[in-house]
């Protein structure tokens, strides 16, 4: 079966390519010209260059495929130009869906986010697919909501076969760009406090969930793809057990987090790099939790998820391999983890 993966060189995208290969599919990888393709090195995959905001290149990319995995998205916290997020989310998703329809593609699996489901006020009541985030201030969340809306409209009003996946807390190897989730792991190792519940989800399980959604999912439905949900004290305990480093479990005052976010934004404007956090994200998430229930994916798709300890261990192994930690922190983690800190033999920089 010929399939296409957009954003194939990204953290989730490259693992979707790998999951497709393992399932006996023949994936083509849609990547932008000049993009970093280290995550695809050594894979038997056809490269189809293009950009999802360029409709003509999308038409070329979807040629002769049965399923499209639309993973491409902007995954960062901040940009000086909101269209950086919104244009790929809305126009790009529409281009992919329209091209797929013209080409007779059987099914499109669109990668969304737990953020479109929302943020739980009470972590003892995690959110499932019945919840919908009506909006927010953070542009990443707004872009994901808008993009998911385009996909659901295609399924429910135009009759197109579209399935949505909603991952959250995605960690693991081959994250060359160090996405915000991975940077969250780095922050907790280097002194940031743990102040909301979150799910520990391995990127390889998310990728397998995409393949299952393609073969078993119901059109027009969303599937939360998340692993173990841990409360802040449990997060700290897990870090201490796996890395020898125990973050603090505390909720700083909102004004302090907004001040830190403001400083991060000013630094991002000067350097052009991503901000660690934004004031809008603080406003959206403060006092809430990234707590999700993946029962539907488990029961309908047969999705499985690694234990949180395994997820964290492999995420830390990756950031150590990428030399992403301060030297003293890295040395401390390596000493505590011992041989378990060693990279996989096929990892490359």
WOPE-V959907 format. One record per residue. N is the residue number from 1. RES is the residue in one letter. SS is DSSP state (H for helix, E for strand, L for the rest). OMEGA is omega in whole degrees, 0 to 359 (NA if undefined). D_LAST is the distance of its C-alpha to the last C-alpha in Angstrom with 2 decimals. Layout:
n = (N:N)
res = (RES:RES)
ss = (SS:SS)
omega = (OMEGA:OMEGA)
d_last = (D_LAST:D_LAST)
This chain:
n = (1:2:3:4:5:6:7:8:9:10:11:12:13:14:15:16:17:18:19:20:21:22:23:24:25:26:27:28:29:30:31:32:33:34:35:36:37:38:39:40:41:42:43:44:45:46:47:48:49:50:51:52:53:54:55:56:57:58:59:60:61:62:63:64:65:66:67:68:69:70:71:72:73:74:75:76:77:78:79:80:81:82:83:84:85:86:87:88:89:90:91:92:93:94:95:96:97:98:99:100:101:102:103:104:105:106:107:108:109:110:111:112:113:114:115:116:117:118:119:120:121:122:123:124:125:126:127:128:129:130:131:132:133:134:135:136:137:138:139:140:141:142:143:144:145:146:147:148:149:150:151:152:153:154:155:156:157:158:159:160:161:162:163:164:165:166:167:168:169:170:171:172:173:174:175:176:177:178:179:180:181:182:183:184:185:186:187:188:189:190:191:192:193:194:195:196:197:198:199:200:201:202:203:204:205:206:207:208:209:210:211:212:213:214:215:216:217:218:219:220:221:222:223:224:225:226:227:228:229:230:231:232:233:234:235:236:237:238:239:240:241:242:243:244:245:246:247:248:249:250:251:252:253:254:255:256:257:258:259:260:261:262:263:264:265:266:267:268:269:270:271:272:273:274:275:276:277:278:279:280:281:282:283:284:285:286:287:288:289:290:291:292:293:294:295:296:297:298:299:300:301:302:303:304:305:306:307:308:309:310:311:312:313:314:315:316:317:318:319:320:321:322:323:324:325:326:327:328:329:330:331:332:333:334:335:336:337:338:339:340:341:342:343:344:345:346:347:348:349)
res = (X:X:X:X:X:X:X:X:X:X:X:X:X:X:X:X:X:X:X:X:X:X:X:X:X:X:X:X:X:X:X:X:X:X:X:X:X:X:X:X:X:X:X:X:X:X:X:X:X:X:X:X:X:X:X:X:X:X:X:X:X:X:X:X:X:X:X:X:X:X:X:X:X:X:X:X:X:X:X:X:X:X:X:X:X:X:X:X:X:X:X:X:X:X:X:X:X:X:X:X:X:X:X:X:X:X:X:X:X:X:X:X:X:X:X:X:X:X:X:X:X:X:X:X:X:X:X:X:X:X:X:X:X:X:X:X:X:X:X:X:X:X:X:X:X:X:X:X:X:X:X:X:X:X:X:X:X:X:X:X:X:X:X:X:X:X:X:X:X:X:X:X:X:X:X:X:X:X:X:X:X:X:X:X:X:X:X:X:X:X:X:X:X:X:X:X:X:X:X:X:X:X:X:X:X:X:X:X:X:X:X:X:X:X:X:X:X:X:X:X:X:X:X:X:X:X:X:X:X:X:X:X:X:X:X:X:X:X:X:X:X:X:X:X:X:X:X:X:X:X:X:X:X:X:X:X:X:X:X:X:X:X:X:X:X:X:X:X:X:X:X:X:X:X:X:X:X:X:X:X:X:X:X:X:X:X:X:X:X:X:X:X:X:X:X:X:X:X:X:X:X:X:X:X:X:X:X:X:X:X:X:X:X:X:X:X:X:X:X:X:X:X:X:X:X:X:X:X:X:X:X:X:X:X:X:X:X:X:X:X:X:X:X:X:X:X:X:X:X)
ss = (L:E:E:E:E:E:L:L:L:L:H:H:H:H:H:H:H:H:H:H:H:H:L:L:L:E:E:E:E:E:E:L:L:L:L:L:L:H:H:H:L:L:L:L:L:E:E:E:E:L:L:L:L:L:H:H:H:H:H:H:H:L:L:L:L:L:E:E:E:E:L:L:L:L:L:L:L:L:L:L:L:L:H:H:H:H:H:H:H:H:H:H:H:H:H:H:H:H:H:H:H:H:H:L:L:L:E:E:E:E:E:L:L:H:H:H:L:L:L:E:L:L:L:L:L:L:E:L:L:L:L:L:L:L:L:L:L:L:H:H:H:H:H:H:H:H:H:H:H:H:H:H:H:H:H:H:L:L:L:L:L:E:E:E:E:E:E:L:L:E:E:L:L:L:L:L:L:L:L:H:H:H:H:H:H:H:H:H:H:L:L:L:L:E:L:L:L:E:E:E:E:E:H:H:H:H:H:H:H:H:H:H:H:H:H:H:L:L:L:L:L:E:E:E:E:L:L:E:E:E:L:H:H:H:H:H:H:H:H:H:H:H:H:L:L:L:L:L:E:L:L:L:L:H:H:H:H:H:H:H:H:H:H:H:H:H:H:H:H:H:H:L:L:L:L:L:L:L:H:H:H:H:H:H:H:L:L:L:E:E:L:E:L:L:H:H:H:H:H:H:H:L:L:L:L:L:L:H:H:H:H:H:H:H:H:H:H:H:H:H:H:L:L:L:L:L:H:H:H:H:H:H:H:H:H:H:H:H:H:H:H:L:L:L:L:L:L:L:L)
omega = (178:179:177:175:174:183:190:180:179:185:177:185:183:177:172:176:181:179:177:178:180:180:180:176:178:185:166:185:176:181:180:177:178:183:178:185:181:183:181:184:176:180:178:185:177:177:175:183:178:180:185:177:175:187:182:180:176:177:179:185:184:181:171:174:181:181:173:170:182:184:187:178:173:181:177:184:192:168:177:183:183:180:175:178:192:183:176:184:185:182:180:179:179:178:181:182:179:180:179:179:179:185:181:177:185:185:173:174:183:177:176:185:171:180:179:174:177:180:188:174:181:183:175:175:181:184:174:187:178:179:178:177:183:180:181:180:185:186:177:180:180:179:179:177:181:180:178:178:177:181:180:177:179:181:191:182:181:176:180:180:184:176:182:170:183:178:175:180:187:182:174:187:178:172:187:182:185:181:181:179:178:177:174:175:179:180:180:177:187:170:179:177:173:185:169:175:177:179:175:188:180:183:179:175:175:180:177:176:176:179:178:177:180:186:186:185:178:181:180:181:176:179:175:179:182:178:185:176:181:173:183:178:178:175:181:179:179:178:180:182:188:187:184:180:183:173:175:174:181:176:179:176:183:182:180:179:179:177:178:180:177:178:179:178:179:179:179:179:181:188:186:179:179:175:179:180:177:178:179:178:176:181:182:192:187:181:179:189:175:187:186:182:184:183:181:181:179:187:184:184:187:181:175:184:180:174:184:180:178:180:181:182:181:177:180:176:181:182:173:179:181:181:184:181:173:186:181:178:179:181:180:179:180:180:181:185:180:182:181:179:185:178:172:184:182:176:177:178:NA)
d_last = (30.88:29.03:27.14:25.17:22.36:22.24:19.21:17.30:13.84:14.49:14.05:17.37:17.51:14.71:16.30:19.67:18.71:17.82:21.06:23.02:21.98:22.96:26.22:27.09:26.68:25.47:23.16:22.68:19.90:21.27:18.87:19.92:20.04:17.29:15.07:11.28:10.91:7.33:9.01:11.65:10.16:12.70:15.18:18.77:19.37:21.32:20.00:22.83:22.28:24.30:24.79:26.75:29.06:30.04:32.51:32.85:29.17:29.34:32.46:30.69:27.73:30.04:32.00:32.78:31.01:32.77:30.53:28.31:25.75:25.73:22.67:21.95:22.80:22.10:20.63:21.15:24.09:25.61:26.39:29.31:30.31:31.01:30.98:27.19:27.43:30.78:30.68:27.77:29.20:32.72:32.88:29.61:30.67:34.11:32.83:30.87:33.93:36.39:34.50:34.17:37.89:38.85:36.80:38.29:35.08:36.32:34.17:31.63:29.52:28.66:26.12:27.89:27.57:29.54:30.52:32.91:34.61:35.12:34.88:37.18:39.88:40.40:37.49:40.07:40.49:37.01:36.97:36.89:37.18:40.75:39.58:38.66:37.45:40.07:38.04:36.61:35.75:31.96:30.89:27.91:30.46:33.05:30.73:29.85:33.58:34.49:32.00:33.11:36.66:36.18:34.88:37.72:40.25:39.20:39.71:42.83:44.70:43.62:43.32:39.78:37.87:35.16:33.51:31.70:29.04:28.77:25.76:25.39:23.31:20.25:17.55:14.84:11.33:9.03:10.48:8.03:11.23:12.62:15.89:19.22:19.48:16.33:17.58:20.83:19.47:18.18:21.64:23.53:21.83:22.65:26.26:26.78:29.62:29.67:32.42:32.16:31.77:28.71:27.41:24.39:23.05:20.16:18.30:18.92:22.59:22.66:21.38:24.01:26.50:25.98:26.85:29.82:30.90:30.94:33.13:35.20:35.16:38.26:38.32:38.73:37.44:34.62:32.64:31.11:27.94:27.54:27.33:29.23:30.80:31.10:33.41:32.32:33.83:32.16:28.75:29.45:30.67:27.61:25.29:27.67:27.72:24.03:22.65:25.80:25.65:28.41:28.38:31.84:33.43:35.37:36.08:36.27:39.01:38.17:39.21:36.68:33.76:35.00:35.21:31.62:30.57:32.67:31.00:27.54:28.87:30.29:27.06:25.21:27.98:27.53:23.75:23.09:20.44:21.05:23.70:23.16:26.51:29.42:33.16:33.57:31.16:33.10:36.33:35.21:33.82:35.80:37.82:36.28:33.69:30.85:32.83:32.92:34.63:32.98:36.19:36.59:33.19:33.91:37.46:37.28:33.89:33.43:30.16:28.92:26.64:25.01:26.66:25.48:24.60:22.16:20.58:20.28:19.02:16.02:15.35:15.59:13.42:10.56:11.48:11.83:8.40:7.25:10.28:12.16:15.48:18.14:18.26:21.58:20.62:17.49:19.81:22.41:20.31:18.99:22.61:23.94:21.51:21.56:20.08:19.29:16.40:14.45:11.27:11.91:11.65:10.04:6.94:3.77:0.00)
